[in-house]
Amino acid sequence: MKICITTLSLGENYTRDYSLKLINDVLTKTSHSIYITTDVKNVITNVYGDNERINIKEIDRNDLTIRLNTDGGKGFATDFNFNMRYLCLDLVKNLDDTAVIFTDCDNSLDWWDEETIQNWLTQMKNSGYDFFGP
């Protein structure tokens, strides 16, 4: 079964400090591709160039509501808008016969074991699931 990993990575610091490690993990610990939605494509391409296993959708932060007011309109508390994850799903929605694994960009694949992953995916697919994420 084909697998791809997808993530959302916003901001230069977050992309540099976390996403580059996730990309490295995907490239060195798996044989799969990574699909990244980001507003700072250059941070990735400056390190990895045009690697065929890295698929990047560049977005404009000005087109998004990055933070949501979470304190009932008082204007003090805001939280990251996790609803933006749909941008990552839109990027991979037309991949045929591929298990899509969404993960946060600050995750690591230090735990990756291909046989375990393939067995788990096969069990989940046989149970009717074809998409996985947090």
Solvent accessible surface area in square Angstrom, and as a share of the most:
residue,aa,sasa,rsa
1,M,80,0.36
2,K,117,0.49
3,I,8,0.04
4,C,3,0.02
5,I,1,0.00
6,T,0,0.00
7,T,1,0.00
8,L,16,0.08
9,S,0,0.00
10,L,20,0.10
11,G,17,0.17
12,E,96,0.43
13,N,97,0.49
14,Y,95,0.36
15,T,0,0.00
16,R,113,0.41
17,D,81,0.42
18,Y,94,0.36
19,S,1,0.00
20,L,27,0.13
21,K,100,0.42
22,L,1,0.00
23,I,0,0.00
24,N,65,0.33
25,D,4,0.02
26,V,0,0.00
27,L,30,0.15
28,T,93,0.54
29,K,90,0.38
30,T,15,0.09
31,S,91,0.59
32,H,20,0.09
33,S,29,0.19
34,I,0,0.00
35,Y,34,0.13
36,I,0,0.00
37,T,0,0.00
38,T,0,0.00
39,D,24,0.12
40,V,23,0.13
41,K,77,0.33
42,N,85,0.44
43,V,15,0.09
44,I,1,0.00
45,T,37,0.21
46,N,118,0.61
47,V,89,0.51
48,Y,50,0.19
49,G,36,0.35
50,D,141,0.73
51,N,51,0.26
52,E,160,0.72
53,R,60,0.22
54,I,18,0.09
55,N,44,0.23
56,I,40,0.20
57,K,59,0.25
58,E,100,0.45
59,I,25,0.13
60,D,70,0.36
61,R,99,0.36
62,N,137,0.70
63,D,114,0.59
64,L,37,0.19
65,T,79,0.46
66,I,29,0.15
67,R,135,0.49
68,L,68,0.34
69,N,78,0.40
70,T,77,0.45
71,D,34,0.18
72,G,79,0.76
73,G,63,0.61
74,K,150,0.63
75,G,53,0.51
76,F,179,0.74
77,A,43,0.33
78,T,76,0.44
79,D,70,0.36
80,F,57,0.24
81,N,14,0.07
82,F,106,0.44
83,N,104,0.54
84,M,5,0.02
85,R,57,0.21
86,Y,127,0.48
87,L,15,0.08
88,C,0,0.00
89,L,62,0.31
90,D,64,0.33
91,L,50,0.25
92,V,3,0.02
93,K,134,0.57
94,N,123,0.63
95,L,62,0.31
96,D,114,0.59
97,D,96,0.50
98,T,27,0.16
99,A,4,0.03
100,V,8,0.05
101,I,27,0.14
102,F,12,0.05
103,T,11,0.07
104,D,57,0.30
105,C,7,0.04
106,D,71,0.37
107,N,57,0.29
108,S,25,0.16
109,L,4,0.02
110,D,98,0.51
111,W,132,0.46
112,W,27,0.10
113,D,71,0.37
114,E,66,0.29
115,E,125,0.56
116,T,83,0.48
117,I,16,0.08
118,Q,42,0.19
119,N,81,0.42
120,W,101,0.35
121,L,0,0.00
122,T,64,0.37
123,Q,110,0.49
124,M,51,0.23
125,K,102,0.43
126,N,122,0.62
127,S,76,0.49
128,G,66,0.64
129,Y,126,0.48
130,D,106,0.55
131,F,82,0.34
132,F,26,0.11
133,G,50,0.48
134,P,112,0.70
